[in-house]
Amino acid sequence: MLQSQYTIGANSMRRSRYIGFAKTHLQHLGIAAAINVVRAVAWLDGDELAPTRVSAFQRLYLAA
């Protein structure tokens, strides 16, 4: 799953739970730390990385 999809879906990053910059910033830091932990655990488990996007130019090059 893409990181942005995980962030929005699992952690509801679209809305802040708090009012005020300091609390909102703290929430963002906590979510970023949680995402990093999830990614580190997946890496330690040996999960495959998501395939990277192939650019239009690279598709043209490979087709030729």
C-alpha positions as CSV (number, residue, x, y, z in Angstrom):
1,M,0.0,0.0,0.0
2,L,1.3,3.4,-0.8
3,Q,2.3,5.5,2.2
4,S,-0.2,8.3,1.4
5,Q,-3.0,5.8,1.2
6,Y,-1.9,4.3,4.5
7,T,-1.7,7.7,6.1
8,I,-5.1,8.8,5.0
9,G,-6.9,5.6,5.5
10,A,-5.4,4.2,8.7
11,N,-4.6,7.3,10.6
12,S,-7.2,9.8,9.2
13,M,-4.6,12.5,8.4
14,R,-7.2,14.6,6.6
15,R,-8.4,16.2,9.8
16,S,-6.6,17.1,12.9
17,R,-8.1,16.1,16.2
18,Y,-6.9,19.2,17.9
19,I,-7.2,23.0,17.6
20,G,-4.0,24.9,17.6
21,F,-0.7,24.6,15.8
22,A,1.3,23.0,18.6
23,K,-1.1,20.2,19.3
24,T,-1.7,19.6,15.6
25,H,2.1,19.5,15.0
26,L,2.4,17.0,17.9
27,Q,-0.3,14.8,16.3
28,H,1.5,14.9,13.0
29,L,4.8,13.9,14.6
30,G,3.1,11.0,16.4
31,I,1.5,9.7,13.2
32,A,4.8,10.0,11.4
33,A,6.6,8.0,14.1
34,A,3.8,5.4,13.9
35,I,4.2,5.1,10.2
36,N,7.9,4.7,10.5
37,V,7.5,1.9,13.0
38,V,5.0,0.1,10.7
39,R,7.5,0.5,7.8
40,A,10.4,-0.8,9.9
41,V,8.5,-3.8,11.1
42,A,7.5,-4.6,7.5
43,W,11.1,-4.3,6.5
44,L,12.3,-6.6,9.3
45,D,9.6,-9.1,8.3
46,G,11.0,-9.1,4.8
47,D,7.9,-7.8,3.1
48,E,8.3,-6.9,-0.6
49,L,8.4,-3.3,-1.5
50,A,5.6,-1.8,-3.7
51,P,6.6,-1.6,-7.3
52,T,7.7,1.9,-8.4
53,R,6.0,3.9,-11.1
54,V,7.4,3.5,-14.6
55,S,7.6,6.9,-16.4
56,A,6.0,7.5,-19.8
57,F,9.5,7.9,-21.3
58,Q,10.7,4.7,-19.9
59,R,7.7,2.8,-21.2
60,L,8.4,4.3,-24.7
61,Y,12.0,3.2,-24.4
62,L,11.1,-0.3,-23.3
63,A,8.5,-0.6,-26.1
64,A,11.0,0.4,-28.8
